[in-house]
Amino acid sequence: MKGRTIILDHLGQVEAAALMVDGKLDDLLIDSDAPRPGTIYRAIADRPVKGQGGMFLKTPDGSAFLRQIKGLAPGKSILVQVSGHAEPGKAIPVTAKLLFKSRYVIVTPDAPGLNISRSIKNEDERDRLLEIAHDAADGVTHGLILRSCCQSAEGSAIAEDIEAMVALADRVLGDTATEMETLSEGDGPHLLAWRDWTAPADVVTQAGGFDDHGVLDALEEARGAKVGLGGGASMFVEPTRALVAVDVNTGNDASLAAGVKANMACAKALPRALRVRGLGGQITLDLAPMPKKDRRTFETTLRAAFRQDEVETALVGWTPLGHYELQRKRVRASLSEVLG
């Protein structure tokens, strides 16, 4: 099946959304019991962590950890936002830099000014968007970023989005209470799909859509470690307590040419394999043997693949043993957590 399809459904009673591209599962969002990224708390400073420049905070959902604190004393209240997925048994990662994000706009209270996505090149379109933003946010002191999907979008829809996000920012930032409280819940899978999967796609909302469109079969495959790379090659994506290990195999062909081909296929397939499995943290690639002269080409291919992925991923580099390391932000629960 060619094209893009967004399926909004449930796994049992749990809200979920899937993006199928040309018949393959390209992205997956499943709700979990952990606090959703984007949730905003009025938290209470608890205790500093010496040597790490951070502090543990009390929130309605448990202990949180804030980095780079300055002038924050225990017992004081502070507004923070969940910045990633909280692993079981660990503190919720939060930031004091609040963002109010929707489909068309991001409101940035700490960064005033009006910016338009660089991917929008047409000057007439940029002028149109500037006019819409100035009219909708007249007198607003918060910063605004107009996202790439604003291009050719209806002006009324953009203005409505701006007004809603500005109103939310004003409500949260204007709160004067001091006790611990959840001020705004993060978006669930269905809203996230509307917000972030903005390329043209068919949208399926009927119950049973996951079964009808092959999502359940793709999920079962994603629960396994093996990812086919073509030509008999494969990679195994296996999370451990410390890191995610990726092992590339060439199958029956042990030649260096087969190794190069398998490694390039791994570079292209890795972002999708990590997305659908909800994996992040430290990632180590044990690649198939290939000449050192091909390392730069591999890095270029890997960088291009992750450039299309929205999850923040740092390409760290080669280890003395010839492995390649990445560091990826944990923005969602892993499949093993949500599906058991």
Backbone hydrogen bonds in HBPLUS format (Angstrom, degrees):
<---DONOR---> <-ACCEPTOR-->    atom                        ^
c    i                          cat <-CA-CA->   ^        H-A-AA   ^      H-
h    n   atom  resd res      DA  || num        DHA   H-A  angle D-A-AA Bond
n    s   type  num  typ     dist DA aas  dist angle  dist       angle   num
A0022-ASP N   A0003-GLY O   2.81 MM  19  5.03 171.0  1.82 147.7 150.7     1
A0202-ASP N   A0004-ARG O   3.03 MM 198  6.38 161.9  2.06 150.5 146.1     2
A0005-THR N   A0020-MET O   2.86 MM  15  5.15 156.2  1.91 152.3 158.1     3
A0020-MET N   A0005-THR O   2.84 MM  15  5.15 171.2  1.85 161.5 161.7     4
A0006-ILE N   A0202-ASP O   2.71 MM 196  6.09 167.6  1.73 169.5 172.5     5
A0204-VAL N   A0006-ILE O   2.75 MM 198  6.12 164.6  1.78 166.1 170.8     6
A0007-ILE N   A0018-ALA O   2.87 MM  11  5.22 166.7  1.89 154.3 158.9     7
A0018-ALA N   A0007-ILE O   2.93 MM  11  5.22 157.7  1.98 146.7 154.1     8
A0008-LEU N   A0204-VAL O   2.85 MM 196  6.14 171.9  1.86 177.8 177.8     9
A0009-ASP N   A0016-ALA O   3.08 MM   7  5.58 160.2  2.12 150.3 155.8    10
A0016-ALA N   A0009-ASP O   3.01 MM   7  5.58 157.9  2.06 152.0 144.8    11
A0011-LEU N   A0014-VAL O   2.79 MM   3  5.12 155.1  1.85 150.8 155.3    12
A0014-VAL N   A0011-LEU O   3.12 MM   3  5.12 164.1  2.14 119.2 119.7    13
A0031-ASP N   A0015-GLU O   3.01 MM  16  5.64 171.8  2.02 173.2 170.6    14
A0017-ALA N   A0029-LEU O   2.80 MM  12  5.10 152.6  1.87 147.7 154.4    15
A0029-LEU N   A0017-ALA O   2.85 MM  12  5.10 165.0  1.87 159.9 160.4    16
A0019-LEU N   A0027-ASP O   2.95 MM   8  5.08 165.0  1.98 145.8 143.6    17
A0026-ASP N   A0019-LEU O   2.76 MM   7  5.54 164.4  1.79 163.7 169.0    18
A0027-ASP N   A0019-LEU O   3.36 MM   8  5.08 148.5  2.47 135.1 136.6    19
A0021-VAL N   A0024-LYS O   2.80 MM   3  5.29 157.3  1.85 157.6 157.0    20
A0024-LYS N   A0021-VAL O   3.03 MM   3  5.29 165.1  2.06 112.6 117.4    21
A0039-THR N   A0036-ARG O   3.12 MM   3  5.84 158.8  2.17 143.0 144.5    22
A0038-GLY N   A0082-VAL O   2.89 MM  44  5.19 161.8  1.92 135.0 140.1    23
A0082-VAL N   A0039-THR O   2.81 MM  43  5.33 160.0  1.85 155.4 161.8    24
A0040-ILE N   A0184-SER O   2.77 MM 144  5.04 159.5  1.81 146.5 153.4    25
A0183-LEU N   A0040-ILE O   2.81 MM 143  5.51 148.9  1.90 147.0 156.6    26
A0184-SER N   A0040-ILE O   3.32 MM 144  5.04 153.2  2.40 137.3 135.6    27
A0041-TYR N   A0080-VAL O   2.87 MM  39  5.47 157.0  1.92 154.2 161.9    28
A0080-VAL N   A0041-TYR O   3.03 MM  39  5.47 159.2  2.08 149.0 155.4    29
A0042-ARG N   A0181-GLU O   2.75 MM 139  5.16 162.2  1.78 158.5 162.8    30
A0181-GLU N   A0042-ARG O   3.05 MM 139  5.16 151.0  2.14 134.2 141.8    31
A0043-ALA N   A0078-ILE O   2.81 MM  35  5.35 152.3  1.89 168.4 159.1    32
A0078-ILE N   A0043-ALA O   2.87 MM  35  5.35 146.0  1.99 144.6 151.7    33
A0044-ILE N   A0058-LYS O   3.03 MM  14  5.06 159.5  2.07 140.5 147.2    34
A0058-LYS N   A0044-ILE O   2.76 MM  14  5.06 162.8  1.79 146.7 152.3    35
A0045-ALA N   A0076-LYS O   2.80 MM  31  5.45 168.8  1.82 166.7 166.6    36
A0075-GLY N   A0045-ALA O   2.80 MM  30  5.16 169.9  1.81 132.0 134.7    37
A0046-ASP N   A0056-PHE O   2.85 MM  10  5.47 152.9  1.92 154.3 152.8    38
A0047-ARG N   A0056-PHE O   3.30 MM   9  5.38 145.8  2.43 126.7 136.4    39
A0056-PHE N   A0047-ARG O   2.86 MM   9  5.38 166.2  1.88 158.2 153.8    40
A0049-VAL N   A0054-GLY O   2.83 MM   5  5.42 163.5  1.86 146.1 142.6    41
A0052-GLN N   A0049-VAL O   3.27 MM   3  5.79 164.2  2.30 128.5 132.1    42
A0068-GLN N   A0053-GLY O   2.84 MM  15  5.34 111.0  2.32 137.1 153.6    43
A0069-ILE N   A0053-GLY O   3.33 MM  16  6.34 153.5  2.40 140.5 147.9    44
A0055-MET N   A0066-LEU O   2.87 MM  11  5.37 148.7  1.97 147.0 157.4    45
A0066-LEU N   A0055-MET O   2.94 MM  11  5.37 168.2  1.96 154.5 158.0    46
A0057-LEU N   A0064-ALA O   2.75 MM   7  4.97 158.4  1.79 138.6 143.7    47
A0064-ALA N   A0057-LEU O   2.93 MM   7  4.97 158.4  1.98 138.4 142.9    48
A0059-THR N   A0062-GLY O   3.12 MM   3  5.19 134.0  2.34 125.9 139.2    49
A0062-GLY N   A0059-THR O   3.09 MM   3  5.19 167.8  2.10 114.2 114.8    50
A0092-ILE N   A0063-SER O   2.95 MM  29  6.34 165.0  1.97 139.3 139.3    51
A0065-PHE N   A0092-ILE O   2.84 MM  27  5.98 158.4  1.88 152.8 152.5    52
A0094-VAL N   A0065-PHE O   3.24 MM  29  6.10 159.9  2.28 159.2 153.8    53
A0076-LYS N   A0073-ALA O   3.13 MM   3  5.86 161.1  2.17 145.7 147.6    54
A0081-GLN N   A0095-THR O   2.82 MM  14  5.36 154.9  1.89 150.5 158.9    55
A0095-THR N   A0081-GLN O   2.89 MM  14  5.36 146.3  2.01 141.3 151.4    56
A0083-SER N   A0093-PRO O   2.93 MM  10  5.73 162.7  1.96 133.3 139.1    57
A0085-HIS N   A0330-ARG O   2.70 MM 245  5.45 161.8  1.73 130.7 137.1    58
A0090-LYS N   A0087-GLU O   3.00 MM   3  5.48 161.2  2.04 142.6 141.1    59
A0100-PHE N   A0107-VAL O   3.08 MM   7  4.97 162.7  2.11 143.7 148.0    60
A0107-VAL N   A0100-PHE O   2.85 MM   7  4.97 166.6  1.87 138.4 141.2    61
A0102-SER N   A0105-VAL O   2.89 MM   3  5.47 154.9  1.95 164.5 172.8    62
A0147-ARG N   A0104-TYR O   2.90 MM  43  5.24 163.7  1.93 135.5 140.5    63
A0106-ILE N   A0145-ILE O   2.89 MM  39  5.04 146.1  2.00 142.0 151.9    64
A0145-ILE N   A0106-ILE O   2.85 MM  39  5.04 142.7  1.99 144.1 154.8    65
A0108-THR N   A0143-GLY O   2.81 MM  35  4.63 163.2  1.84 123.2 129.1    66
A0111-ALA N   A0108-THR O   3.07 MM   3  5.37 161.2  2.11 113.6 119.6    67
A0143-GLY N   A0108-THR O   3.02 MM  35  4.63 149.3  2.11 118.2 120.6    68
A0144-LEU N   A0113-GLY O   2.82 MM  31  6.28 159.2  1.86 160.2 165.3    69
A0115-ASN N   A0144-LEU O   2.88 MM  29  6.22 160.0  1.92 154.4 161.1    70
A0146-LEU N   A0115-ASN O   2.84 MM  31  6.30 162.0  1.87 154.0 157.9    71
A0117-SER N   A0146-LEU O   2.93 MM  29  6.02 150.7  2.01 165.8 170.9    72
A0120-ILE N   A0117-SER O   3.12 MM   3  5.80 164.6  2.15 116.6 121.4    73
A0126-ARG N   A0122-ASN O   2.98 MM   4  6.27 156.0  2.04 149.0 156.3    74
A0127-ASP N   A0123-GLU O   2.90 MM   4  6.11 153.7  1.97 146.1 153.1    75
A0128-ARG N   A0124-ASP O   2.96 MM   4  6.23 152.3  2.04 143.1 150.7    76
A0129-LEU N   A0125-GLU O   2.95 MM   4  6.24 160.4  1.99 151.9 156.5    77
A0130-LEU N   A0126-ARG O   2.92 MM   4  6.13 154.5  1.99 146.2 153.4    78
A0131-GLU N   A0127-ASP O   3.05 MM   4  6.27 156.3  2.10 146.6 152.3    79
A0132-ILE N   A0128-ARG O   3.05 MM   4  6.37 156.4  2.11 147.7 154.0    80
A0133-ALA N   A0129-LEU O   2.90 MM   4  6.10 167.9  1.92 153.9 156.9    81
A0134-HIS N   A0130-LEU O   2.91 MM   4  6.07 162.2  1.94 150.6 155.3    82
A0135-ASP N   A0131-GLU O   3.08 MM   4  6.21 156.9  2.14 144.7 150.7    83
A0136-ALA N   A0132-ILE O   2.93 MM   4  6.11 161.7  1.96 153.2 158.6    84
A0137-ALA N   A0133-ALA O   2.88 MM   4  5.78 146.4  1.99 147.2 155.2    85
A0140-VAL N   A0137-ALA O   3.01 MM   3  5.29 166.9  2.03 132.2 132.0    86
A0150-CYS N   A0147-ARG O   3.01 MM   3  5.78 164.5  2.04 123.5 127.4    87
A0151-GLN N   A0148-SER O   3.20 MM   3  6.09 168.5  2.22 121.9 124.8    88
A0153-ALA N   A0150-CYS O   2.94 MM   3  5.11 165.3  1.96 123.3 126.2    89
A0157-ALA N   A0154-GLU O   3.15 MM   3  5.37 122.2  2.50 100.8 114.4    90
A0158-ILE N   A0154-GLU O   3.15 MM   4  6.51 159.1  2.20 154.0 159.7    91
A0159-ALA N   A0155-GLY O   2.93 MM   4  6.11 166.2  1.95 151.2 155.2    92
A0160-GLU N   A0156-SER O   2.93 MM   4  6.03 155.1  2.00 141.9 148.8    93
A0161-ASP N   A0157-ALA O   3.05 MM   4  6.21 153.9  2.12 142.3 148.9    94
A0162-ILE N   A0158-ILE O   2.94 MM   4  6.23 159.8  1.98 153.3 158.9    95
A0163-GLU N   A0159-ALA O   2.97 MM   4  6.17 167.9  1.98 152.0 155.0    96
A0164-ALA N   A0160-GLU O   3.01 MM   4  6.17 155.8  2.07 144.7 151.2    97
A0165-MET N   A0161-ASP O   3.01 MM   4  6.20 165.3  2.03 153.6 157.0    98
A0166-VAL N   A0162-ILE O   2.91 MM   4  6.03 159.5  1.95 154.6 160.8    99
A0167-ALA N   A0163-GLU O   2.97 MM   4  6.03 155.4  2.03 141.2 148.2   100
A0168-LEU N   A0164-ALA O   3.01 MM   4  6.25 152.7  2.09 142.4 149.8   101
A0169-ALA N   A0165-MET O   2.93 MM   4  6.14 160.9  1.97 145.9 151.1   102
A0170-ASP N   A0166-VAL O   2.87 MM   4  6.09 160.8  1.91 150.6 155.8   103
A0171-ARG N   A0167-ALA O   2.96 MM   4  6.14 155.3  2.02 144.6 151.3   104
A0172-VAL N   A0168-LEU O   2.98 MM   4  6.21 165.7  2.00 155.0 158.1   105
A0173-LEU N   A0169-ALA O   2.89 MM   4  5.92 170.7  1.90 155.5 158.5   106
A0174-GLY N   A0170-ASP O   2.86 MM   4  5.59 137.0  2.04 135.3 146.0   107
A0175-ASP N   A0172-VAL O   3.32 MM   3  5.51 163.0  2.35 104.9 109.8   108
A0192-LEU N   A0188-GLY O   2.88 MM   4  6.03 161.6  1.91 160.5 166.6   109
A0193-ALA N   A0189-PRO O   2.89 MM   4  6.01 153.3  1.97 146.3 152.7   110
A0194-TRP N   A0190-HIS O   3.19 MM   4  6.46 157.6  2.25 142.4 147.6   111
A0195-ARG N   A0191-LEU O   2.84 MM   4  6.01 150.5  1.92 147.0 156.3   112
A0196-ASP N   A0192-LEU O   2.78 MM   4  5.81 163.5  1.81 156.5 159.0   113
A0197-TRP N   A0193-ALA O   2.99 MM   4  5.23 151.8  2.08 130.3 138.7   114
A0209-GLY N   A0206-GLN O   3.21 MM   3  5.77 135.2  2.42 141.1 140.1   115
A0212-ASP N   A0208-GLY O   3.07 MM   4  6.32 165.0  2.09 155.0 159.6   116
A0213-HIS N   A0209-GLY O   3.01 MM   4  5.99 147.3  2.12 146.8 153.1   117
A0215-VAL N   A0210-PHE O   2.83 MM   5  4.72 131.7  2.07 148.5 154.3   118
A0216-LEU N   A0210-PHE O   3.42 MM   6  5.80 153.7  2.49 120.9 121.2   119
A0218-ALA N   A0214-GLY O   3.11 MM   4  6.29 158.1  2.16 143.7 150.1   120
A0219-LEU N   A0215-VAL O   2.77 MM   4  6.00 148.3  1.87 149.7 159.2   121
A0220-GLU N   A0216-LEU O   3.04 MM   4  6.27 155.5  2.10 144.0 149.7   122
A0221-GLU N   A0217-ASP O   3.08 MM   4  6.38 153.4  2.15 145.3 152.4   123
A0222-ALA N   A0218-ALA O   2.89 MM   4  6.13 151.7  1.97 144.0 152.1   124
A0223-ARG N   A0219-LEU O   3.01 MM   4  6.28 132.6  2.24 144.7 156.5   125
A0224-GLY N   A0221-GLU O   3.09 MM   3  5.56 152.8  2.16 108.5 116.7   126
A0237-VAL N   A0225-ALA O   2.86 MM  12  4.92 161.9  1.89 136.2 136.0   127
A0227-VAL N   A0235-MET O   2.74 MM   8  5.27 147.0  1.85 159.9 169.9   128
A0235-MET N   A0227-VAL O   2.92 MM   8  5.27 154.0  1.99 144.5 153.1   129
A0229-LEU N   A0233-ALA O   2.96 MM   4  5.18 167.7  1.98 132.7 128.8   130
A0233-ALA N   A0230-GLY O   3.13 MM   3  5.58 162.5  2.16 119.6 120.8   131
A0234-SER N   A0249-ASN O   2.98 MM  15  5.39 159.7  2.03 144.7 149.0   132
A0249-ASN N   A0234-SER O   2.80 MM  15  5.39 176.9  1.80 168.1 168.3   133
A0236-PHE N   A0247-ASP O   2.85 MM  11  5.15 150.1  1.94 139.1 148.7   134
A0247-ASP N   A0236-PHE O   3.01 MM  11  5.15 155.6  2.07 138.8 145.1   135
A0238-GLU N   A0245-ALA O   2.86 MM   7  5.24 176.5  1.87 162.2 162.9   136
A0245-ALA N   A0238-GLU O   2.93 MM   7  5.24 165.8  1.95 144.9 140.4   137
A0240-THR N   A0243-LEU O   2.75 MM   3  5.36 157.9  1.80 158.9 166.6   138
A0244-VAL N   A0282-GLN O   2.78 MM  38  6.20 157.1  1.83 153.1 161.0   139
A0284-THR N   A0244-VAL O   2.90 MM  40  6.27 161.3  1.94 164.2 169.6   140
A0246-VAL N   A0284-THR O   2.90 MM  38  6.12 157.2  1.95 168.0 165.7   141
A0286-ASP N   A0246-VAL O   2.71 MM  40  5.95 174.9  1.71 174.0 175.6   142
A0248-VAL N   A0286-ASP O   3.01 MM  38  6.25 169.1  2.02 160.7 158.7   143
A0259-GLY N   A0255-SER O   3.09 MM   4  6.43 147.7  2.19 140.7 150.0   144
A0260-VAL N   A0256-LEU O   2.90 MM   4  6.23 159.4  1.94 154.0 158.1   145
A0261-LYS N   A0257-ALA O   3.03 MM   4  6.24 164.7  2.05 147.0 151.3   146
A0262-ALA N   A0258-ALA O   2.92 MM   4  6.07 159.7  1.96 147.7 153.2   147
A0263-ASN N   A0259-GLY O   2.95 MM   4  6.10 159.9  1.99 150.3 155.8   148
A0264-MET N   A0260-VAL O   3.01 MM   4  6.22 157.1  2.07 151.9 157.5   149
A0265-ALA N   A0261-LYS O   3.05 MM   4  6.25 152.6  2.13 143.3 151.1   150
A0266-CYS N   A0262-ALA O   2.87 MM   4  6.12 147.7  1.97 144.2 153.7   151
A0267-ALA N   A0263-ASN O   2.97 MM   4  6.26 156.7  2.03 146.3 151.6   152
A0268-LYS N   A0264-MET O   3.21 MM   4  6.50 152.4  2.29 143.8 149.8   153
A0269-ALA N   A0265-ALA O   2.99 MM   4  6.15 149.4  2.09 145.9 154.6   154
A0270-LEU N   A0266-CYS O   2.85 MM   4  5.67 140.9  2.00 157.1 163.3   155
A0273-ALA N   A0269-ALA O   3.13 MM   4  6.31 161.6  2.16 155.3 161.1   156
A0274-LEU N   A0270-LEU O   2.97 MM   4  6.17 157.3  2.03 161.2 165.9   157
A0275-ARG N   A0271-PRO O   2.93 MM   4  6.11 158.5  1.97 149.0 155.6   158
A0276-VAL N   A0272-ARG O   3.04 MM   4  6.16 176.6  2.04 159.7 158.6   159
A0278-GLY N   A0274-LEU O   2.93 MM   4  5.91 112.4  2.40 137.9 153.8   160
A0279-LEU N   A0274-LEU O   3.04 MM   5  5.13 160.5  2.08 146.4 149.0   161
A0278-GLY N   A0275-ARG O   3.02 MM   3  5.08 150.6  2.11 102.7 112.1   162
A0335-LEU N   A0277-ARG O   3.04 MM  58  5.29 153.8  2.12 133.0 132.8   163
A0281-GLY N   A0328-ARG O   2.63 MM  47  4.93 169.1  1.64 143.9 143.6   164
A0328-ARG N   A0281-GLY O   2.89 MM  47  4.93 169.4  1.90 137.4 140.3   165
A0283-ILE N   A0326-LEU O   2.96 MM  43  5.06 164.5  1.98 147.5 145.5   166
A0326-LEU N   A0283-ILE O   2.85 MM  43  5.06 154.1  1.92 149.9 155.9   167
A0285-LEU N   A0324-TYR O   2.71 MM  39  5.01 168.1  1.73 156.5 160.5   168
A0324-TYR N   A0285-LEU O   3.08 MM  39  5.01 158.7  2.12 135.9 142.4   169
A0294-ASP N   A0291-PRO O   3.02 MM   3  5.66 160.7  2.06 117.2 123.1   170
A0295-ARG N   A0292-LYS O   3.05 MM   3  5.36 167.0  2.06 113.8 117.7   171
A0298-PHE N   A0294-ASP O   3.05 MM   4  6.33 156.0  2.11 148.6 155.6   172
A0299-GLU N   A0295-ARG O   2.89 MM   4  6.23 162.5  1.92 156.3 160.2   173
A0300-THR N   A0296-ARG O   2.94 MM   4  6.17 159.0  1.98 150.3 156.0   174
A0301-THR N   A0297-THR O   2.99 MM   4  6.19 158.8  2.03 148.0 153.6   175
A0302-LEU N   A0298-PHE O   2.86 MM   4  6.11 159.9  1.90 154.5 160.5   176
A0303-ARG N   A0299-GLU O   2.83 MM   4  5.97 162.2  1.86 151.5 156.3   177
A0304-ALA N   A0300-THR O   3.01 MM   4  6.17 158.2  2.06 145.1 150.9   178
A0305-ALA N   A0301-THR O   3.05 MM   4  6.26 150.4  2.14 143.6 151.5   179
A0306-PHE N   A0302-LEU O   3.05 MM   4  6.34 162.1  2.09 154.7 158.2   180
A0307-ARG N   A0303-ARG O   2.99 MM   4  6.08 131.0  2.24 140.4 153.3   181
A0308-GLN N   A0305-ALA O   3.35 MM   3  5.82 151.5  2.43 106.9 113.6   182
A0309-ASP N   A0306-PHE O   3.02 MM   3  4.93 158.1  2.07 102.0 108.9   183
A0329-LYS N   A0312-GLU O   2.96 MM  17  5.61 173.0  1.96 173.6 175.4   184
A0314-ALA N   A0327-GLN O   2.75 MM  13  5.08 168.7  1.76 156.9 156.9   185
A0327-GLN N   A0314-ALA O   2.91 MM  13  5.08 153.8  1.98 145.6 153.1   186
A0316-VAL N   A0325-GLU O   2.95 MM   9  5.39 130.7  2.20 133.2 145.6   187
A0317-GLY N   A0325-GLU O   3.30 MM   8  5.47 156.3  2.36 141.3 140.8   188
A0325-GLU N   A0317-GLY O   2.87 MM   8  5.47 164.7  1.89 150.5 154.4   189
A0319-THR N   A0323-HIS O   2.81 MM   4  5.25 151.9  1.89 149.2 154.2   190
A0322-GLY N   A0319-THR O   2.90 MM   3  5.24 164.3  1.93 116.5 120.8   191
A0337-GLU N   A0334-SER O   3.02 MM   3  5.31 132.6  2.25 103.3 115.9   192
A0338-VAL N   A0334-SER O   3.15 MM   4  6.54 162.5  2.18 157.4 161.3   193
A0339-LEU N   A0335-LEU O   2.83 MM   4  5.64 155.8  1.89 153.5 159.0   194
A0340-GLY N   A0336-SER O   3.14 MM   4  5.09 128.8  2.41 112.4 121.8   195
